[in-house]
Amino acid sequence: MSLAKVLVADDHPLFRAAVLHALREDVAMAQALEVASVSALTAALQQHRDVDLILLDLTMPGARGFSSLVWLRGERPDIPVIIISSNDHPRVIRRAQQFGAAGFIPKSAPVESIRGAVAAVMDGDTCFPPLAVARSEQDAVLAARFAQLTPQQFRVLLSVADGLLNKQIAYEFGLAENTVKVHVTAILKKLGCNSRTQAALLVKALEPEADADAAWLSGPPAGS
């Protein structure tokens, strides 16, 4: 098996080093990339368009649970993503699968499991530990709603969830304030939300063990 580029996104340098060391035993990598935050992940993907695989931690600075995974599936759907997490609760694993991950590696997994998961995913398969929880229809609805957003709209949504005003979001992304207003209007319509607060609650549902059965998730998207 040969990989051109592997990107490990985790805020623990020793863990990144351990993962890459394990992979180099079996994988001929032309380049290994390391990032420790969501902002660094965004910058790396802009600079390296030929990444073949991303190993993604859920708790990096700038991440809100599965938010980085959801953003990646919209921004670079061509790149398979394997979640690496110390939270290996069955429901967390199932949610990772439903939000578009190609695999899940508990941080407690032995080296052989890491190599096996990477090999399976690079062969076009998926690799998850045995799942003991049923598929969540609420998560399916949530994933479908977020899939309607463009990557830029999703980034704006995360800023809305952080409580930023339109002018603050405009400054952060280098946009005109009216452009942000248009984005927010489109986001609320696509998500079927009547307010920024409702949209922020949907983002909160991306936390790994959030209550996906909450009543405010059960309504149909706008226009349905």
Phi and psi in degrees as GROMACS dihedral restraints (atoms count N, CA, C in turn):
[ dihedral_restraints ]
;  ai    aj    ak    al  type     phi  dphi    fc
    3     4     5     6     1  -134.9    20    10
    4     5     6     7     1   134.9    20    10
    6     7     8     9     1  -118.8    20    10
    7     8     9    10     1   139.5    20    10
    9    10    11    12     1   -77.8    20    10
   10    11    12    13     1   -51.5    20    10
   12    13    14    15     1  -143.2    20    10
   13    14    15    16     1   132.2    20    10
   15    16    17    18     1  -119.7    20    10
   16    17    18    19     1   131.2    20    10
   18    19    20    21     1  -112.5    20    10
   19    20    21    22     1   121.7    20    10
   21    22    23    24     1  -105.7    20    10
   22    23    24    25     1   116.8    20    10
   24    25    26    27     1  -110.1    20    10
   25    26    27    28     1   100.9    20    10
   27    28    29    30     1  -158.0    20    10
   28    29    30    31     1   142.4    20    10
   30    31    32    33     1   -88.6    20    10
   31    32    33    34     1     7.1    20    10
   33    34    35    36     1  -108.5    20    10
   34    35    36    37     1   106.6    20    10
   36    37    38    39     1   -60.4    20    10
   37    38    39    40     1   -35.2    20    10
   39    40    41    42     1   -67.0    20    10
   40    41    42    43     1   -36.9    20    10
   42    43    44    45     1   -69.0    20    10
   43    44    45    46     1   -41.6    20    10
   45    46    47    48     1   -57.9    20    10
   46    47    48    49     1   -45.3    20    10
   48    49    50    51     1   -62.7    20    10
   49    50    51    52     1   -40.6    20    10
   51    52    53    54     1   -65.1    20    10
   52    53    54    55     1   -42.1    20    10
   54    55    56    57     1   -63.1    20    10
   55    56    57    58     1   -48.1    20    10
   57    58    59    60     1   -65.7    20    10
   58    59    60    61     1   -36.2    20    10
   60    61    62    63     1   -62.9    20    10
   61    62    63    64     1   -42.3    20    10
   63    64    65    66     1   -63.2    20    10
   64    65    66    67     1   -40.7    20    10
   66    67    68    69     1   -71.2    20    10
   67    68    69    70     1   -35.3    20    10
   69    70    71    72     1   -64.0    20    10
   70    71    72    73     1   -19.4    20    10
   72    73    74    75     1   -65.6    20    10
   73    74    75    76     1   -32.5    20    10
   75    76    77    78     1  -117.9    20    10
   76    77    78    79     1   -18.9    20    10
   78    79    80    81     1  -116.5    20    10
   79    80    81    82     1   130.2    20    10
   81    82    83    84     1   -88.0    20    10
   82    83    84    85     1   100.3    20    10
   84    85    86    87     1  -100.1    20    10
   85    86    87    88     1   126.4    20    10
   87    88    89    90     1   -70.6    20    10
   88    89    90    91     1   -32.5    20    10
   90    91    92    93     1  -157.6    20    10
   91    92    93    94     1   139.4    20    10
   93    94    95    96     1  -117.9    20    10
   94    95    96    97     1   129.0    20    10
   96    97    98    99     1  -110.0    20    10
   97    98    99   100     1   143.8    20    10
   99   100   101   102     1  -129.3    20    10
  100   101   102   103     1   132.8    20    10
  102   103   104   105     1  -135.8    20    10
  103   104   105   106     1   155.0    20    10
  105   106   107   108     1  -121.8    20    10
  106   107   108   109     1     7.4    20    10
  108   109   110   111     1  -156.6    20    10
  109   110   111   112     1   166.6    20    10
  111   112   113   114     1   -66.8    20    10
  112   113   114   115     1   -39.4    20    10
  114   115   116   117     1   -63.0    20    10
  115   116   117   118     1   -39.7    20    10
  117   118   119   120     1   -68.4    20    10
  118   119   120   121     1   -34.8    20    10
  120   121   122   123     1   -62.6    20    10
  121   122   123   124     1   -46.4    20    10
  123   124   125   126     1   -59.5    20    10
  124   125   126   127     1   -45.8    20    10
  126   127   128   129     1   -64.5    20    10
  127   128   129   130     1   -41.3    20    10
  129   130   131   132     1   -63.0    20    10
  130   131   132   133     1   -40.1    20    10
  132   133   134   135     1   -70.8    20    10
  133   134   135   136     1   -28.8    20    10
  135   136   137   138     1   -70.6    20    10
  136   137   138   139     1   -34.2    20    10
  138   139   140   141     1   -83.6    20    10
  139   140   141   142     1   -33.9    20    10
  141   142   143   144     1  -117.7    20    10
  142   143   144   145     1    98.1    20    10
  144   145   146   147     1   -84.6    20    10
  145   146   147   148     1    -5.8    20    10
  147   148   149   150     1  -110.6    20    10
  148   149   150   151     1    28.6    20    10
  150   151   152   153     1   -65.8    20    10
  151   152   153   154     1   136.5    20    10
  153   154   155   156     1   -98.3    20    10
  154   155   156   157     1   -25.1    20    10
  156   157   158   159     1  -156.7    20    10
  157   158   159   160     1   140.8    20    10
  159   160   161   162     1  -120.6    20    10
  160   161   162   163     1   128.1    20    10
  162   163   164   165     1  -102.5    20    10
  163   164   165   166     1   116.5    20    10
  165   166   167   168     1  -120.1    20    10
  166   167   168   169     1   123.6    20    10
  168   169   170   171     1   -81.7    20    10
  169   170   171   172     1   149.8    20    10
  171   172   173   174     1   -87.3    20    10
  172   173   174   175     1   -14.7    20    10
  174   175   176   177     1  -118.0    20    10
  175   176   177   178     1    28.0    20    10
  177   178   179   180     1   -67.9    20    10
  178   179   180   181     1   155.8    20    10
  180   181   182   183     1   -56.2    20    10
  181   182   183   184     1   131.7    20    10
  183   184   185   186     1    95.1    20    10
  184   185   186   187     1    -8.1    20    10
  186   187   188   189     1   -96.5    20    10
  187   188   189   190     1   147.5    20    10
  189   190   191   192     1  -120.9    20    10
  190   191   192   193     1    86.0    20    10
  192   193   194   195     1    59.6    20    10
  193   194   195   196     1  -117.3    20    10
  195   196   197   198     1   -87.2    20    10
  196   197   198   199     1    10.2    20    10
  198   199   200   201     1   -60.0    20    10
  199   200   201   202     1   -40.1    20    10
  201   202   203   204     1   -66.0    20    10
  202   203   204   205     1   -38.1    20    10
  204   205   206   207     1   -64.2    20    10
  205   206   207   208     1   -46.0    20    10
  207   208   209   210     1   -61.7    20    10
  208   209   210   211     1   -43.2    20    10
  210   211   212   213     1   -62.9    20    10
  211   212   213   214     1   -44.2    20    10
  213   214   215   216     1   -61.7    20    10
  214   215   216   217     1   -39.4    20    10
  216   217   218   219     1   -64.4    20    10
  217   218   219   220     1   -28.8    20    10
  219   220   221   222     1   -83.7    20    10
  220   221   222   223     1   -40.8    20    10
  222   223   224   225     1   -75.9    20    10
  223   224   225   226     1   -45.6    20    10
  225   226   227   228     1  -135.2    20    10
  226   227   228   229     1    70.4    20    10
  228   229   230   231     1   -64.7    20    10
  229   230   231   232     1   -13.1    20    10
  231   232   233   234     1   -79.1    20    10
  232   233   234   235     1   -15.5    20    10
  234   235   236   237     1   -98.9    20    10
  235   236   237   238     1   121.0    20    10
  237   238   239   240     1   -68.6    20    10
  238   239   240   241     1   143.9    20    10
  240   241   242   243     1  -122.7    20    10
  241   242   243   244     1   126.6    20    10
  243   244   245   246     1  -107.8    20    10
  244   245   246   247     1   125.0    20    10
  246   247   248   249     1   -78.5    20    10
  247   248   249   250     1   133.8    20    10
  249   250   251   252     1  -119.1    20    10
  250   251   252   253     1   121.7    20    10
  252   253   254   255     1  -151.6    20    10
  253   254   255   256     1   147.2    20    10
  255   256   257   258     1   -80.6    20    10
  256   257   258   259     1   -13.8    20    10
  258   259   260   261     1   -93.5    20    10
  259   260   261   262     1    94.8    20    10
  261   262   263   264     1  -107.6    20    10
  262   263   264   265     1    32.3    20    10
  264   265   266   267     1   -59.8    20    10
  265   266   267   268     1   138.8    20    10
  267   268   269   270     1   -52.7    20    10
  268   269   270   271     1   -36.6    20    10
  270   271   272   273     1   -69.1    20    10
  271   272   273   274     1   -35.4    20    10
  273   274   275   276     1   -64.6    20    10
  274   275   276   277     1   -42.3    20    10
  276   277   278   279     1   -63.0    20    10
  277   278   279   280     1   -44.2    20    10
  279   280   281   282     1   -62.4    20    10
  280   281   282   283     1   -41.1    20    10
  282   283   284   285     1   -66.1    20    10
  283   284   285   286     1   -38.8    20    10
  285   286   287   288     1   -58.3    20    10
  286   287   288   289     1   -42.3    20    10
  288   289   290   291     1   -62.9    20    10
  289   290   291   292     1   -45.1    20    10
  291   292   293   294     1   -69.9    20    10
  292   293   294   295     1   -26.9    20    10
  294   295   296   297     1   -88.6    20    10
  295   296   297   298     1     6.4    20    10
  297   298   299   300     1   109.0    20    10
  298   299   300   301     1     6.3    20    10
  300   301   302   303     1   -67.9    20    10
  301   302   303   304     1   150.0    20    10
  303   304   305   306     1   -92.0    20    10
  304   305   306   307     1   -12.3    20    10
  306   307   308   309     1  -169.9    20    10
  307   308   309   310     1   171.2    20    10
  309   310   311   312     1  -142.9    20    10
  310   311   312   313     1   127.6    20    10
  312   313   314   315     1  -121.5    20    10
  313   314   315   316     1   113.3    20    10
  315   316   317   318     1   -64.3    20    10
  316   317   318   319     1   143.5    20    10
  318   319   320   321     1   -66.9    20    10
  319   320   321   322     1   -15.8    20    10
  321   322   323   324     1   -86.3    20    10
  322   323   324   325     1    -1.2    20    10
  324   325   326   327     1   -68.7    20    10
  325   326   327   328     1   146.3    20    10
  327   328   329   330     1   -68.7    20    10
  328   329   330   331     1   163.9    20    10
  330   331   332   333     1   -56.2    20    10
  331   332   333   334     1   -39.9    20    10
  333   334   335   336     1   -60.7    20    10
  334   335   336   337     1   -36.4    20    10
  336   337   338   339     1   -68.6    20    10
  337   338   339   340     1   -38.0    20    10
  339   340   341   342     1   -62.8    20    10
  340   341   342   343     1   -47.6    20    10
  342   343   344   345     1   -62.2    20    10
  343   344   345   346     1   -42.1    20    10
  345   346   347   348     1   -63.9    20    10
  346   347   348   349     1   -40.4    20    10
  348   349   350   351     1   -65.2    20    10
  349   350   351   352     1   -43.9    20    10
  351   352   353   354     1   -63.8    20    10
  352   353   354   355     1   -43.9    20    10
  354   355   356   357     1   -61.0    20    10
  355   356   357   358     1   -43.8    20    10
  357   358   359   360     1   -63.5    20    10
  358   359   360   361     1   -46.3    20    10
  360   361   362   363     1   -66.9    20    10
  361   362   363   364     1   -40.1    20    10
  363   364   365   366     1   -69.7    20    10
  364   365   366   367     1   -17.6    20    10
  366   367   368   369     1   -88.0    20    10
  367   368   369   370     1     4.3    20    10
  369   370   371   372     1    92.1    20    10
  370   371   372   373     1     6.6    20    10
  372   373   374   375     1   -97.9    20    10
  373   374   375   376     1  -177.1    20    10
  375   376   377   378     1  -117.4    20    10
  376   377   378   379     1   161.6    20    10
  378   379   380   381     1  -147.7    20    10
  379   380   381   382     1   107.2    20    10
  381   382   383   384     1  -129.7    20    10
  382   383   384   385     1   147.9    20    10
  384   385   386   387     1   -61.5    20    10
  385   386   387   388     1   161.3    20    10
  387   388   389   390     1   -53.4    20    10
  388   389   390   391     1   132.1    20    10
  390   391   392   393     1  -100.8    20    10
  391   392   393   394     1   128.6    20    10
  393   394   395   396     1  -107.7    20    10
  394   395   396   397     1     5.4    20    10
  396   397   398   399     1  -121.9    20    10
  397   398   399   400     1   150.7    20    10
  399   400   401   402     1   -77.1    20    10
  400   401   402   403     1   158.6    20    10
  402   403   404   405     1   -60.5    20    10
  403   404   405   406     1   137.7    20    10
  405   406   407   408     1   -96.8    20    10
  406   407   408   409     1   120.7    20    10
  408   409   410   411     1   -67.2    20    10
  409   410   411   412     1   -31.5    20    10
  411   412   413   414     1   -64.9    20    10
  412   413   414   415     1   -40.5    20    10
  414   415   416   417     1   -66.4    20    10
  415   416   417   418     1   -34.3    20    10
  417   418   419   420     1   -62.9    20    10
  418   419   420   421     1   -42.1    20    10
  420   421   422   423     1   -63.5    20    10
  421   422   423   424     1   -44.9    20    10
  423   424   425   426     1   -62.2    20    10
  424   425   426   427     1   -45.6    20    10
  426   427   428   429     1   -62.2    20    10
  427   428   429   430     1   -40.2    20    10
  429   430   431   432     1   -65.1    20    10
  430   431   432   433     1   -37.7    20    10
  432   433   434   435     1   -65.1    20    10
  433   434   435   436     1   -48.1    20    10
  435   436   437   438     1   -66.2    20    10
  436   437   438   439     1   -29.4    20    10
  438   439   440   441     1   -65.2    20    10
  439   440   441   442     1   -19.1    20    10
  441   442   443   444     1   -74.0    20    10
  442   443   444   445     1   -19.9    20    10
  444   445   446   447     1   -84.6    20    10
  445   446   447   448     1   145.9    20    10
  447   448   449   450     1   -74.0    20    10
  448   449   450   451     1   160.0    20    10
  450   451   452   453     1   -54.6    20    10
  451   452   453   454     1   -39.2    20    10
  453   454   455   456     1   -66.2    20    10
  454   455   456   457     1   -41.7    20    10
  456   457   458   459     1   -62.9    20    10
  457   458   459   460     1   -37.0    20    10
  459   460   461   462     1   -66.2    20    10
  460   461   462   463     1   -39.4    20    10
  462   463   464   465     1   -64.2    20    10
  463   464   465   466     1   -39.4    20    10
  465   466   467   468     1   -64.0    20    10
  466   467   468   469     1   -41.2    20    10
  468   469   470   471     1   -58.2    20    10
  469   470   471   472     1   -43.1    20    10
  471   472   473   474     1   -62.4    20    10
  472   473   474   475     1   -36.1    20    10
  474   475   476   477     1   -68.9    20    10
  475   476   477   478     1   -37.7    20    10
  477   478   479   480     1   -60.6    20    10
  478   479   480   481     1   -43.2    20    10
  480   481   482   483     1   -64.8    20    10
  481   482   483   484     1   -26.2    20    10
  483   484   485   486     1   -79.8    20    10
  484   485   486   487     1    -2.3    20    10
  486   487   488   489     1    86.7    20    10
  487   488   489   490     1    13.0    20    10
  489   490   491   492     1   -75.8    20    10
  490   491   492   493     1   144.9    20    10
  492   493   494   495     1   -80.3    20    10
  493   494   495   496     1   164.6    20    10
  495   496   497   498     1   -56.9    20    10
  496   497   498   499     1   -41.5    20    10
  498   499   500   501     1   -68.4    20    10
  499   500   501   502     1   -30.2    20    10
  501   502   503   504     1   -71.7    20    10
  502   503   504   505     1   -39.7    20    10
  504   505   506   507     1   -65.0    20    10
  505   506   507   508     1   -41.4    20    10
  507   508   509   510     1   -58.9    20    10
  508   509   510   511     1   -43.1    20    10
  510   511   512   513     1   -65.5    20    10
  511   512   513   514     1   -42.0    20    10
  513   514   515   516     1   -63.7    20    10
  514   515   516   517     1   -39.6    20    10
  516   517   518   519     1  -100.8    20    10
  517   518   519   520     1    -1.1    20    10
  519   520   521   522     1    68.8    20    10
  520   521   522   523     1    38.1    20    10
  522   523   524   525     1  -113.3    20    10
  523   524   525   526     1   161.6    20    10
  525   526   527   528     1   -72.0    20    10
  526   527   528   529     1   144.8    20    10
  528   529   530   531     1   -59.9    20    10
  529   530   531   532     1   -35.6    20    10
  531   532   533   534     1   -67.0    20    10
  532   533   534   535     1   -33.0    20    10
  534   535   536   537     1   -63.6    20    10
  535   536   537   538     1   -41.5    20    10
  537   538   539   540     1   -63.5    20    10
  538   539   540   541     1   -41.2    20    10
  540   541   542   543     1   -60.0    20    10
  541   542   543   544     1   -42.0    20    10
  543   544   545   546     1   -63.7    20    10
  544   545   546   547     1   -42.6    20    10
  546   547   548   549     1   -59.9    20    10
  547   548   549   550     1   -47.4    20    10
  549   550   551   552     1   -62.0    20    10
  550   551   552   553     1   -42.5    20    10
  552   553   554   555     1   -59.9    20    10
  553   554   555   556     1   -44.3    20    10
  555   556   557   558     1   -66.6    20    10
  556   557   558   559     1   -38.6    20    10
  558   559   560   561     1   -62.0    20    10
  559   560   561   562     1   -48.5    20    10
  561   562   563   564     1   -61.8    20    10
  562   563   564   565     1   -39.7    20    10
  564   565   566   567     1   -66.0    20    10
  565   566   567   568     1   -46.2    20    10
  567   568   569   570     1   -65.4    20    10
  568   569   570   571     1   -36.1    20    10
  570   571   572   573     1   -84.0    20    10
  571   572   573   574     1    -8.2    20    10
  573   574   575   576     1    71.6    20    10
  574   575   576   577     1    33.2    20    10
  576   577   578   579     1  -107.3    20    10
  577   578   579   580     1   146.9    20    10
  579   580   581   582     1   -96.6    20    10
  580   581   582   583     1    -9.2    20    10
  582   583   584   585     1  -153.6    20    10
  583   584   585   586     1   164.8    20    10
  585   586   587   588     1   -65.3    20    10
  586   587   588   589     1   -31.2    20    10
  588   589   590   591     1   -64.9    20    10
  589   590   591   592     1   -42.9    20    10
  591   592   593   594     1   -62.6    20    10
  592   593   594   595     1   -40.8    20    10
  594   595   596   597     1   -63.8    20    10
  595   596   597   598     1   -39.0    20    10
  597   598   599   600     1   -64.5    20    10
  598   599   600   601     1   -33.9    20    10
  600   601   602   603     1   -66.8    20    10
  601   602   603   604     1   -34.6    20    10
  603   604   605   606     1   -65.0    20    10
  604   605   606   607     1   -39.1    20    10
  606   607   608   609     1   -64.6    20    10
  607   608   609   610     1   -40.0    20    10
  609   610   611   612     1   -59.1    20    10
  610   611   612   613     1   -30.4    20    10
  612   613   614   615     1   -68.3    20    10
  613   614   615   616     1    -9.0    20    10
  615   616   617   618     1   -82.6    20    10
  616   617   618   619     1    -8.1    20    10
  618   619   620   621     1   -59.3    20    10
  619   620   621   622     1   142.2    20    10
  621   622   623   624     1   -49.0    20    10
  622   623   624   625     1   -42.3    20    10
  624   625   626   627     1  -117.4    20    10
  625   626   627   628     1    33.0    20    10
  627   628   629   630     1   -66.6    20    10
  628   629   630   631     1   159.9    20    10
  630   631   632   633     1   -80.2    20    10
  631   632   633   634     1    95.6    20    10
  633   634   635   636     1   -73.3    20    10
  634   635   636   637     1    -9.8    20    10
  636   637   638   639     1   -95.0    20    10
  637   638   639   640     1    10.3    20    10
  639   640   641   642     1   -59.1    20    10
  640   641   642   643     1   144.5    20    10
  642   643   644   645     1   -61.5    20    10
  643   644   645   646     1   -31.9    20    10
  645   646   647   648     1   -73.5    20    10
  646   647   648   649     1    -3.2    20    10
  648   649   650   651     1   -95.9    20    10
  649   650   651   652     1   -10.0    20    10
  651   652   653   654     1   -86.2    20    10
  652   653   654   655     1   -13.4    20    10
  654   655   656   657     1   -71.7    20    10
  655   656   657   658     1   153.7    20    10
  657   658   659   660     1   -73.5    20    10
  658   659   660   661     1   151.5    20    10
  660   661   662   663     1   -60.7    20    10
  661   662   663   664     1   158.0    20    10
  663   664   665   666     1   -58.6    20    10
  664   665   666   667     1   141.2    20    10
  666   667   668   669     1    84.9    20    10
  667   668   669   670     1    -1.7    20    10
